[in-house]
Amino acid sequence: AQKITQTQPGMFVQEKEAVTLDCTYDTSDPSYGLFWYKQPSSGEMIFLIYQGSYDQQNATEGRYSLNFQKARKSANLVISASQLGDSAMYFCAMRGGLDNYGQNFVFGPGTRLSVLP
Amino acid sequence: EAQVTQNPRYLITVTGKKLTVTCSQNMNHEYMSWYRQDPGLGLRQIYYSMNVEVTDKGDVPEGYKVSRKEKRNFPLILESPSPNQTSLYFCASSLSGGGRAREQFFGPGTRLTVL
C-alpha cells in the first residue's frame, strides 16, 4: 500500500526567508511520481511541482524546488524567498503504478504554512 | 480554457435524500477521480475511472456510486447521504499512466453538508 507522511501539521516562516516542508513516502511501485499542491484559503488545489521516480535531477519551478532523496523516500518542498501569498495548506501526493495506468493516487495530511510579515 | 467543472459548489441536504454531484472536464483526459477532504486527513480517494465504462474503488468508497458513460463526465452519486459524508469533495482529471502522467487537474470543489 502507498502512504504519504507529512509530519509538520503547521509551520511559520518569516517573509523573504526559505522554508522546507517535509514529505516522506512509501511505495512498492518501481515507477511513480511525486507532486506538491497548494491549497489557499479559497479552497482550490494548485499544482506546484512534479518529480518522477526516474528523474535524475531535482525538479524546480520558479521559487519552488523539490529535494528528492530516493533512497530515503523523501520529497521535501523548498520554497525560497517566502511571500505573504504563500500562506496556505500544502499537500504532498504520490501517483504510483506509472508502468500501468497510474491509477493509485494518494495524498498526505498536509502542512499549513503561515508566512509572517 | 482547460478546466474541470463541478456542480453544485455548495449543497446542504438532509439524511437519506439522494443527490448527484456532477463533474466535467474538457481536456480529453482518460483518468478521472473523486476525493473527499476532511481536516487532518488530507484528500482521500473515493472512486476513480481509467476510461469510459471503467471505474474502480479508491480508499473510501462506502456510501458512494459513480458512473463513466462519457469520457468528459464523471458524476458522484450519494444514494442515501448520511452526516458522516459532510465534507469537501474534489473531482480531478489527468492523462493516464506512463511518462505522460504529470499532474491532476482539480475542480473547484463542492462543499456538502448533510443534516
Interface residues (C-beta under 8 A of the other chain):
Chain A: I4 Q6 P9 G33 F35 Y37 G43 E44 M45 F47 Y50 G52 F91 A93 R95 G97 L98 D99 N100 Y101 G102 Q103 F105 V106 F107 G108 P109 G110
Chain B: Y31 S33 Y35 G40 L41 G42 L43 R44 Q45 Y48 M50 D56 D59 L88 F90 A92 S94 S96 G97 G98 G99 A101 R102 E103 Q104 F105 F106 P108 G109 R111
